[in-house]
């Protein structure tokens, strides 16, 4: 083969390699102009899974002051159903998980894929939010406690420039907390509180009827930019430190904080979780947001610094005030829940 033909062949192969990499990246990110992920993408369970990496400490920095300091949006999602299934940890294995409570996409079960969720109905007040949220069921003695609802707060993590926040890739799986924990977990990825306060406790506090028990979960806000999941369901995402994502996880994604409300207040409760004792608190998020809807919320609220979906500044103070837990006297009137945007 002549030198000229050899050089031409090398150039063609180089272009082909670049195109292949670009196509692979688009598939991994769930790219496309439609509101649902491309149906030509490989099934979710066949996409590349990142090998487990070194353990990174779970130490999220949470917003605990007035929410008006940063742009945010809120999705309120009703409880939909429960079942011993987990489409992230035990995909396709019916009954292999401990009992979970589900919110968002109504048909979420062991076989659910993000593509199916995006085509499903949702219990969230934002119709574009067809993602799924779930956590281990709560028991009071031998009785199952049916939760009331879940509110999902999306913001730039503290110290992060809102302009750097990118949408979750379609199909991203995140787990906050450690289901194997038998002692209090380090950091504040999980915690219990009364009402909408963010002063978290390792053990469920005694709450007044006007501010019932809540489980608060804060998910990772840094993504590695390549994998939708990992063998340990942790290594592909981590938490920012002082507003900076590590070089191994350079993509800033929204900080998702989920607050689950239970009809539990007063003395005399014997609480445990389906995953074990109360310290095994954790929660799962599988992103099936309609891509255009998610982008619209991020652009209109997070990047513009607008506090969306709350009715008043007073509620903002109540929802994210630091300080001691509320008492019957300090919670004389029921706190308003976030209101949907007009």
MOHUKA-V132017 format. One record per residue. N is the residue number from 0. RES is the residue in three letters. PSI is psi in whole degrees, -180 to 180 (none if undefined). NEAR is the number of other ideal C-beta (glycine too) atoms within 8 Angstrom. Layout:
n=N res=RES psi=PSI near=NEAR
n=N res=RES psi=PSI near=NEAR
This chain:
n=0 res=UNK psi=136 near=4
n=1 res=UNK psi=160 near=5
n=2 res=UNK psi=-39 near=5
n=3 res=UNK psi=-43 near=6
n=4 res=UNK psi=-37 near=8
n=5 res=UNK psi=-44 near=9
n=6 res=UNK psi=-39 near=8
n=7 res=UNK psi=-41 near=8
n=8 res=UNK psi=-43 near=9
n=9 res=UNK psi=-41 near=8
n=10 res=UNK psi=-42 near=8
n=11 res=UNK psi=-44 near=8
n=12 res=UNK psi=-36 near=8
n=13 res=UNK psi=-43 near=8
n=14 res=UNK psi=-42 near=8
n=15 res=UNK psi=-40 near=8
n=16 res=UNK psi=-42 near=8
n=17 res=UNK psi=-43 near=8
n=18 res=UNK psi=-42 near=8
n=19 res=UNK psi=-42 near=8
n=20 res=UNK psi=-42 near=8
n=21 res=UNK psi=-42 near=8
n=22 res=UNK psi=-43 near=8
n=23 res=UNK psi=-41 near=8
n=24 res=UNK psi=-40 near=9
n=25 res=UNK psi=-39 near=9
n=26 res=UNK psi=-45 near=12
n=27 res=UNK psi=-33 near=12
n=28 res=UNK psi=0 near=8
n=29 res=UNK psi=37 near=13
n=30 res=UNK psi=175 near=7
n=31 res=UNK psi=160 near=8
n=32 res=UNK psi=-10 near=2
n=33 res=UNK psi=167 near=7
n=34 res=UNK psi=-5 near=8
n=35 res=UNK psi=159 near=9
n=36 res=UNK psi=155 near=13
n=37 res=UNK psi=131 near=9
n=38 res=UNK psi=-10 near=6
n=39 res=UNK psi=-11 near=3
n=40 res=UNK psi=152 near=10
n=41 res=UNK psi=149 near=6
n=42 res=UNK psi=147 near=7
n=43 res=UNK psi=-39 near=10
n=44 res=UNK psi=-12 near=7
n=45 res=UNK psi=-3 near=5
n=46 res=UNK psi=157 near=13
n=47 res=UNK psi=133 near=6
n=48 res=UNK psi=129 near=8
n=49 res=UNK psi=135 near=13
n=50 res=UNK psi=151 near=7
n=51 res=UNK psi=138 near=8
n=52 res=UNK psi=-171 near=10
n=53 res=UNK psi=144 near=3
n=54 res=UNK psi=132 near=5
n=55 res=UNK psi=135 near=9
n=56 res=UNK psi=140 near=6
n=57 res=UNK psi=95 near=12
n=58 res=UNK psi=63 near=9
n=59 res=UNK psi=143 near=13
n=60 res=UNK psi=116 near=10
n=61 res=UNK psi=153 near=9
n=62 res=UNK psi=123 near=11
n=63 res=UNK psi=2 near=8
n=64 res=UNK psi=-168 near=8
n=65 res=UNK psi=134 near=9
n=66 res=UNK psi=-21 near=13
n=67 res=UNK psi=-9 near=7
n=68 res=UNK psi=-12 near=6
n=69 res=UNK psi=148 near=13
n=70 res=UNK psi=147 near=14
n=71 res=UNK psi=161 near=13
n=72 res=UNK psi=159 near=15
n=73 res=UNK psi=135 near=12
n=74 res=UNK psi=123 near=11
n=75 res=UNK psi=124 near=13
n=76 res=UNK psi=128 near=15
n=77 res=UNK psi=151 near=8
n=78 res=UNK psi=137 near=12
n=79 res=UNK psi=-47 near=9
n=80 res=UNK psi=173 near=7
n=81 res=UNK psi=157 near=9
n=82 res=UNK psi=157 near=8
n=83 res=UNK psi=53 near=9
n=84 res=UNK psi=157 near=13
n=85 res=UNK psi=102 near=12
n=86 res=UNK psi=-5 near=13
n=87 res=UNK psi=-57 near=11
n=88 res=UNK psi=-34 near=8
n=89 res=UNK psi=57 near=11
n=90 res=UNK psi=132 near=10
n=91 res=UNK psi=3 near=7
n=92 res=UNK psi=86 near=9
n=93 res=UNK psi=131 near=9
n=94 res=UNK psi=6 near=7
n=95 res=UNK psi=-14 near=9
n=96 res=UNK psi=166 near=12
n=97 res=UNK psi=169 near=9
n=98 res=UNK psi=133 near=11
n=99 res=UNK psi=151 near=16
n=100 res=UNK psi=134 near=15
n=101 res=UNK psi=151 near=13
n=102 res=UNK psi=158 near=14
n=103 res=UNK psi=-125 near=17
n=104 res=UNK psi=122 near=15
n=105 res=UNK psi=-23 near=10
n=106 res=UNK psi=18 near=9
n=107 res=UNK psi=122 near=14
n=108 res=UNK psi=-164 near=9
n=109 res=UNK psi=-21 near=14
n=110 res=UNK psi=2 near=8
n=111 res=UNK psi=136 near=12
n=112 res=UNK psi=158 near=11
n=113 res=UNK psi=-37 near=13
n=114 res=UNK psi=-42 near=12
n=115 res=UNK psi=-40 near=10
n=116 res=UNK psi=-41 near=17
n=117 res=UNK psi=-24 near=15
n=118 res=UNK psi=0 near=7
n=119 res=UNK psi=170 near=11
n=120 res=UNK psi=164 near=6
n=121 res=UNK psi=151 near=11
n=122 res=UNK psi=3 near=10
n=123 res=UNK psi=150 near=15
n=124 res=UNK psi=-8 near=6
n=125 res=UNK psi=114 near=10
n=126 res=UNK psi=-22 near=8
n=127 res=UNK psi=-15 near=12
n=128 res=UNK psi=87 near=14
n=129 res=UNK psi=21 near=15
n=130 res=UNK psi=171 near=13
n=131 res=UNK psi=138 near=15
n=132 res=UNK psi=139 near=14
n=133 res=UNK psi=161 near=11
n=134 res=UNK psi=162 near=14
n=135 res=UNK psi=143 near=14
n=136 res=UNK psi=148 near=13
n=137 res=UNK psi=137 near=15
n=138 res=UNK psi=143 near=12
n=139 res=UNK psi=98 near=9
n=140 res=UNK psi=-124 near=5
n=141 res=UNK psi=3 near=3
n=142 res=UNK psi=134 near=6
n=143 res=UNK psi=135 near=8
n=144 res=UNK psi=116 near=12
n=145 res=UNK psi=122 near=8
n=146 res=UNK psi=162 near=11
n=147 res=UNK psi=-52 near=8
n=148 res=UNK psi=176 near=12
n=149 res=UNK psi=136 near=13
n=150 res=UNK psi=127 near=13
n=151 res=UNK psi=117 near=14
n=152 res=UNK psi=125 near=11
n=153 res=UNK psi=122 near=14
n=154 res=UNK psi=167 near=13
n=155 res=UNK psi=138 near=14
n=156 res=UNK psi=155 near=13
n=157 res=UNK psi=132 near=8
n=158 res=UNK psi=-11 near=8
n=159 res=UNK psi=134 near=13
n=160 res=UNK psi=119 near=7
n=161 res=UNK psi=-28 near=11
n=162 res=UNK psi=-16 near=5
n=163 res=UNK psi=-8 near=8
n=164 res=UNK psi=127 near=12
n=165 res=UNK psi=154 near=7
n=166 res=UNK psi=152 near=10
n=167 res=UNK psi=139 near=10
n=168 res=UNK psi=146 near=11
n=169 res=UNK psi=127 near=13
n=170 res=UNK psi=3 near=14
n=171 res=UNK psi=133 near=13
n=172 res=UNK psi=130 near=12
n=173 res=UNK psi=144 near=12
n=174 res=UNK psi=126 near=13
n=175 res=UNK psi=131 near=14
n=176 res=UNK psi=174 near=14
n=177 res=UNK psi=112 near=8
n=178 res=UNK psi=-14 near=10
n=179 res=UNK psi=-4 near=6
n=180 res=UNK psi=138 near=12
n=181 res=UNK psi=-4 near=7
n=182 res=UNK psi=167 near=5
n=183 res=UNK psi=134 near=6
n=184 res=UNK psi=147 near=13
n=185 res=UNK psi=150 near=6
n=186 res=UNK psi=-166 near=8
n=187 res=UNK psi=40 near=9
n=188 res=UNK psi=-29 near=12
n=189 res=UNK psi=158 near=13
n=190 res=UNK psi=167 near=10
n=191 res=UNK psi=147 near=14
n=192 res=UNK psi=174 near=15
n=193 res=UNK psi=134 near=13
n=194 res=UNK psi=-138 near=13
n=195 res=UNK psi=16 near=12
n=196 res=UNK psi=154 near=12
n=197 res=UNK psi=13 near=13
n=198 res=UNK psi=105 near=10
n=199 res=UNK psi=149 near=9
n=200 res=UNK psi=150 near=10
n=201 res=UNK psi=-36 near=8
n=202 res=UNK psi=145 near=6
n=203 res=UNK psi=125 near=9
n=204 res=UNK psi=166 near=10
n=205 res=UNK psi=119 near=5
n=206 res=UNK psi=151 near=14
n=207 res=UNK psi=161 near=11
n=208 res=UNK psi=-28 near=7
n=209 res=UNK psi=-10 near=12
n=210 res=UNK psi=75 near=13
n=211 res=UNK psi=175 near=14
n=212 res=UNK psi=137 near=13
n=213 res=UNK psi=142 near=13
n=214 res=UNK psi=129 near=14
n=215 res=UNK psi=128 near=14
n=216 res=UNK psi=130 near=16
n=217 res=UNK psi=121 near=12
n=218 res=UNK psi=165 near=15
n=219 res=UNK psi=148 near=11
n=220 res=UNK psi=10 near=15
n=221 res=UNK psi=130 near=15
n=222 res=UNK psi=149 near=12
n=223 res=UNK psi=-8 near=13
n=224 res=UNK psi=4 near=6
n=225 res=UNK psi=-41 near=7
n=226 res=UNK psi=141 near=10
n=227 res=UNK psi=-18 near=10
n=228 res=UNK psi=174 near=11
n=229 res=UNK psi=165 near=13
n=230 res=UNK psi=-36 near=8
n=231 res=UNK psi=4 near=7
n=232 res=UNK psi=21 near=9
n=233 res=UNK psi=-36 near=11
n=234 res=UNK psi=-20 near=11
n=235 res=UNK psi=-6 near=12
n=236 res=UNK psi=154 near=13
n=237 res=UNK psi=-176 near=11
n=238 res=UNK psi=147 near=13
n=239 res=UNK psi=156 near=14
n=240 res=UNK psi=120 near=8
n=241 res=UNK psi=38 near=6
n=242 res=UNK psi=7 near=9
n=243 res=UNK psi=131 near=7
n=244 res=UNK psi=142 near=10
n=245 res=UNK psi=158 near=10
n=246 res=UNK psi=-27 near=4
n=247 res=UNK psi=-18 near=7
n=248 res=UNK psi=72 near=13
n=249 res=UNK psi=-9 near=9
n=250 res=UNK psi=120 near=10
n=251 res=UNK psi=122 near=13
n=252 res=UNK psi=165 near=14
n=253 res=UNK psi=145 near=12
n=254 res=UNK psi=114 near=13
n=255 res=UNK psi=122 near=12
n=256 res=UNK psi=120 near=13
n=257 res=UNK psi=132 near=16
n=258 res=UNK psi=116 near=12
n=259 res=UNK psi=129 near=14
n=260 res=UNK psi=129 near=12
n=261 res=UNK psi=149 near=12
n=262 res=UNK psi=59 near=8
n=263 res=UNK psi=126 near=12
n=264 res=UNK psi=164 near=10
n=265 res=UNK psi=-175 near=8
n=266 res=UNK psi=171 near=4
n=267 res=UNK psi=26 near=3
n=268 res=UNK psi=146 near=8
n=269 res=UNK psi=87 near=5
n=270 res=UNK psi=140 near=11
n=271 res=UNK psi=167 near=8
n=272 res=UNK psi=157 near=13
n=273 res=UNK psi=-24 near=9
n=274 res=UNK psi=-9 near=9
n=275 res=UNK psi=-144 near=10
n=276 res=UNK psi=-179 near=7
n=277 res=UNK psi=-20 near=10
n=278 res=UNK psi=-8 near=11
n=279 res=UNK psi=19 near=15
n=280 res=UNK psi=137 near=17
n=281 res=UNK psi=170 near=14
n=282 res=UNK psi=158 near=16
n=283 res=UNK psi=148 near=15
n=284 res=UNK psi=127 near=14
n=285 res=UNK psi=113 near=16
n=286 res=UNK psi=115 near=13
n=287 res=UNK psi=24 near=14
n=288 res=UNK psi=144 near=14
n=289 res=UNK psi=121 near=12
n=290 res=UNK psi=-43 near=14
n=291 res=UNK psi=-38 near=8
n=292 res=UNK psi=-42 near=13
n=293 res=UNK psi=-44 near=12
n=294 res=UNK psi=-40 near=9
n=295 res=UNK psi=-43 near=9
n=296 res=UNK psi=-43 near=14
n=297 res=UNK psi=-45 near=15
n=298 res=UNK psi=-42 near=9
n=299 res=UNK psi=-22 near=10
n=300 res=UNK psi=-61 near=15
n=301 res=UNK psi=-54 near=17
n=302 res=UNK psi=-27 near=11
n=303 res=UNK psi=-5 near=8
n=304 res=UNK psi=29 near=7
n=305 res=UNK psi=133 near=7
n=306 res=UNK psi=101 near=11
n=307 res=UNK psi=155 near=12
n=308 res=UNK psi=16 near=11
n=309 res=UNK psi=144 near=12
n=310 res=UNK psi=-28 near=6
n=311 res=UNK psi=162 near=7
n=312 res=UNK psi=-34 near=7
n=313 res=UNK psi=-42 near=6
n=314 res=UNK psi=-36 near=12
n=315 res=UNK psi=-44 near=13
n=316 res=UNK psi=-45 near=9
n=317 res=UNK psi=-41 near=11
n=318 res=UNK psi=-32 near=12
n=319 res=UNK psi=34 near=13
n=320 res=UNK psi=140 near=11
n=321 res=UNK psi=173 near=7
n=322 res=UNK psi=-170 near=5
n=323 res=UNK psi=160 near=4
n=324 res=UNK psi=150 near=10
n=325 res=UNK psi=157 near=12
n=326 res=UNK psi=174 near=7
n=327 res=UNK psi=-39 near=7
n=328 res=UNK psi=-40 near=5
n=329 res=UNK psi=-13 near=6
n=330 res=UNK psi=52 near=14
n=331 res=UNK psi=-28 near=6
n=332 res=UNK psi=145 near=5
n=333 res=UNK psi=141 near=5
n=334 res=UNK psi=140 near=12
n=335 res=UNK psi=142 near=8
n=336 res=UNK psi=161 near=8
n=337 res=UNK psi=141 near=12
n=338 res=UNK psi=142 near=8
n=339 res=UNK psi=151 near=8
n=340 res=UNK psi=150 near=6
n=341 res=UNK psi=none near=2
